[in-house]
Amino acid sequence: MSSHLGRFAHALALLCLAFALPATAGAQIYLLQWGSYGSGSGQFDFPNKVATDAAGNVYVTDFLNNRVQKFTGNGVYLTRWGTAGSGNGEFHNPFGVATDATGDVYVSDYGYNRIQKFTATGTYLTQWGSPDGSYGSGNGRFLVPRGVATDATGNVYVADTGNNRIQKFSDTGIYLTQWGSLGSGNGQFDSPHGVAADGVGNVYVADYFNNRIQKFTDTGGYVTQWGSLGSGDGQLYRPLDVTTDAAGNVYVADFNQRIQKFTGTGTYLTQWGSPGSGDGQFNAPFGVATDAAGNVYVADAGNNRIQKFGPESTPTKRTSWGRLKSLYR
């Protein structure tokens, strides 16, 4: 009798341990979400990209509402700015968003072929690109710019998608350099969607139609690449965005409806996500960002929400709010 009870207790202990372990070792834990379809404060109409600042605030480009919204790291609405138009501080489908060490915010104005710079509260500061919204291929001109990123020294990198290149600027918009051309060779691109910079001078590009991530120096020197078409570990299907964390890890969002995590040299570490609208599921994760605490934020565009994931050691209190309406266009 006691032998049977002992074996039962041992099995029960193992079962409890199994349930306590995460489904994928090293994967981020779902924490919370915010947003729903609409145009009110805290609602979205296809949120494209997401960025964080040093204070832990979260910025979201609300693509079809033509605005940027700002939240706390727990989804509390703070402010917003922008409306449809071509004037200073107005947008024609804002796509990418990034912050710098001083708290300023950079937004790629996809439909108006320019970058606009704001304070952390949305006060317009400056812009560069097209003076009249037209596209171009010269230095400092754009054709549907998507991703935007900053580095530790304040330089700004833009994924100039239609021109298949990355352009680098000072924080006031002075053109510095560029690299890339249409193709599939090392250092070439086919519709680069996302760009990220780490703290040690590397730049990562989500090379959309080439189904890969490419890594460069901050002056455009090719370093390495990883990824191939598919849904297996380390494979990619139309990578939408890329970001890094303080430890140098790289996170990639793709149309496999998941986030994958790699080392800075492309070694696959883990992944999470699947198609759907449940907690931790995605419908077109167009944007991904990290904060200083190791949390990961995903702009779940088709589900009109932001989802937040914590490191594996994060307490497992999980919260959600807002009824969501999937609207992928």
N, C-alpha and C positions, 0 to 999 in steps of 0.2 A: 504494500500500500504506500509506504513512504517512498519507495523507489519510483512508483508511478507519479506521485506528487512532485518529486524532485525533477523528473523528466519534464513534467508539465510546466513547472516554474521556470525551468531553463528555456523551454521553447517559448514561453510567454515573454521572457526577458529578451530573447532574440527578436521576437516579433515587434516588441516595443522599440527596440533599437533600430530595426529596419524602418519603422514609420518615422522615427526621429531624424533619419538621415535624409538629406536633400536628394531629389531624383537624379540630379547630375552633379557629381562632385565638383565644387568650384563655381557652379552656376549661381547667378544672382537670385535673390529671394524677392518675390513680389511683395511690395509694401503697400502701395496705394495708387490711386488714379484720380484724375479730375477732368471735367469737360463733358459736353454733350453738343449735339448739333444745334446751331443757332447763331444769332448775332449779338446776344446780350453779353454782359461782362462775364468772363469765364467760360463762355461758349465758343465753339469753333466752327468754321466751315473750311475743312481740309487744312489742318495744321501741318506745315511742311517741315520746319526745322526747329531745333531747340538748342539753347545755350544757357550756361550758368555763369555767375560772376563770383568774385572772391568772397562776397558776403552770403553766398548760398541762394541768391535769388535766381529765378528761372524765367527766361525770355522765350517767347514762342512767336514765330511768324504765322499769322492767321491768313493763309493764302487768299482765299476767295472773299474774306471780309476786309481785305486790304488794310491790315493793321498789325501792330506788334502788341502782344499782351505780356504783362509782367506779373509774376506770382512769387510767393515764398516757396521754399523747397518742399513744403507740404501742401501746395496747391491753393493757398489763400490768395485770392485776387488782390492785386495792388493798384495797378493802373494800366492804361493802354494809350496808344497814339497811332495816328494815321487814318486816312480815308482815301477813297478812290480819286486819283488825279495825278497831275504831272508837276505840281508845285513842290516847293521845299517841304519835306515832311509828309508828303502824300505818296501813295504807292499805286503801281499797276502790277498787282500780284507779287508781294514780297516773298522771297524764297528762302535765302540763307540768312543766318544771324550769328553774330559772334560778339564777344566782349573782350576788352583789354584789361591790363592790370590797374588802370586808373578808373575803371568802371564804365567807360564809354562803350557804346553799342553800335555795331556796324550791320547794315542790312543790305542785301543784294535785291535790287528792285528789278526783278526778272523781266517784266514787260516794258520797262523804260530804260533798260540797258545802262544802269548806273549803280554805284554804291553810295548809300547815304549814312552819315555818321550822326549819332545823337548822344546826349547825356543819358545817364541811367534812369532819368525820369521822363525822357522823351523829348527834350528840347533839341531842336535841329541845330547842328553845328556846321556841317559842310557836306559836299558831295563831289563825286568825280565819275567820269565815264562820258556818256553822250550829253551834250548841252541841250539837245532837243528831243531826246528819246530814241533817236535813230541808232541802228546798230553799225558796227564798224570792226575792222580787223587791225587797225593801227595800234601802236603802243598806247595803252591806257583806255582803249575803246573796248566795248563788249558786244557779244551776241548771246542773248539770254543767259546771263550769269546766274549760277545756282549757288554752290557752296561758298562760304567765306570763313576764314579762320585768322587768328592772330598768333604771334609767337611771343616769347618772353621779353623781347626787346621792343615790342609794339608794332612790328611789321604786319602787314595785312596781305593775305593770300586769297585770290579769287579763282574759283573754278569757272573759267570762261567757256562754258559748255559748247556753245555753237562754234567757237573758234578752236576747239580741241586743244586748249592750253591752260596753263596756270600762269597768272600774272601776280607779281609781287609789288607792293607799294609801301611807302611810309604811312604813318598813321594820319597824315594830312592829305594823302592821295597822290603824293609824288611818285611817278612811275620809277621802278628800280630795275626790274628784269622780268623775263618770261621764259617758259620752256614748254615744249610739246608741239605736236602736229598730228594730223589724222593718220591713224595706222594702228598696227598691233605689235610693233617692235618695242624694244626697251625704250622707255621715255616717250613713246607715242600714246595717244589717247583716242578713244571712240566714245565721245559724249561723257566727259568727266563730270560727275554729279556732286561729289563731296570732297572736302579737303580738310586736313587737320595738321596741326603742328605740335610736337612734343616739347619738353623743356630743355632738350639738348641739341636742338638745331636740325631735327629731321622733319620732313613734310611727307604726309601720306595722302594718296589720292584714290578715291573710289572710281575706278575706270569702268563705267557702266556697261557698255556693250562688249567690252573685252573680258568681262566677268573676272576681274582681278583687282587687287590692291597693289599700287606701286609706291615705293619708298624712295625719297630723294633727299639730298642735302638741301639746306635753305636757299641755295643759289641754283638749284635745279639739276645738280649732279645725280645721275641715276645710281641707286644703291642696290635694290633688289625688288622682287615682286613675289606675290603668291596668289593662288586661286585659279580655278578652272570652272567651266560650266558644269553645274550639277547640284545635287542636294546633299551630298555626303559631307562628312566632317571636313572643314577647310575649303569646300567647294562653294561657289557663289552663283546666284542667278540674279543678274542685274543689281549689283551693289548700289544702294541708294545713298548711304552716308558712312562716314568713318570718323572716329574720335579716339583720343588717347586718355590715359589716366596718369596720376602723379608717379606711378611706378613704371611707366613706359609701356604698359599694355595697350593693345589696340582693339577697338570694338567696331564691328561692321554690321550694318543693317542691310538686308537684301530681300528680294521678292520671294524667297523661301519662307517669308513670314517668321523671321527669327533674328536674334542677335548672336553673333559669334565673337568670341574673345580669343585673341592671339598674343603672343609675345611680340616685341618690337621687331623681331626678325621673321615673323610669319609662322611660328610654330603654333599649331592649333592647341587651345586650352580647354574650351568648353563652349556651350551654347544654351540658349533657352528660347522658348516661343514656339507657336504653331498657328495655323490659320484659324481665325475665329474672333469672337468678341468677348470671350470670357476673360477673367483675370489672367494676365500673363500671356494672352494670345494677341495676335496682331492682324491687321488688315492694311497692308502697305505702310510699314514702318519707315517713313521718309527721313526721320532725323534721330540722331542719338548724341547724347552729351553726358559728361560725368561731372561730379563735383569733388571738392577736396576731401570729403569723407568717404569716397569710393562708391557713392550711389550712382546709378545709371538712370537717365531719363530718356524716354522714347516718345517721339512724336508719332503717334499711331493714327496716321492721317485718315484712313478710311473709316476708322471708328470714332473720329472727332474727339480725341482725348489725349492726354499725356499720361503715361504710366511710369511709375518710379519703382526701381528695384534696388535692394540693398546688398551689401557684401554678405557672404555666407554666414558670417558671425553675427549679423544683425538680429536683434530680438524679433520673434516671429509674429508680432502683432501686425495684422493686415487690415487695411481699411479700403473701402471704395465708396464713392458717392457720385451721383449724377447718372440718370438713365441715358444710355447711349443709343444713337441711331447710326448704323453703318451707312456711310455715304462715300464710296470710292468712285472717283470720276477719272 
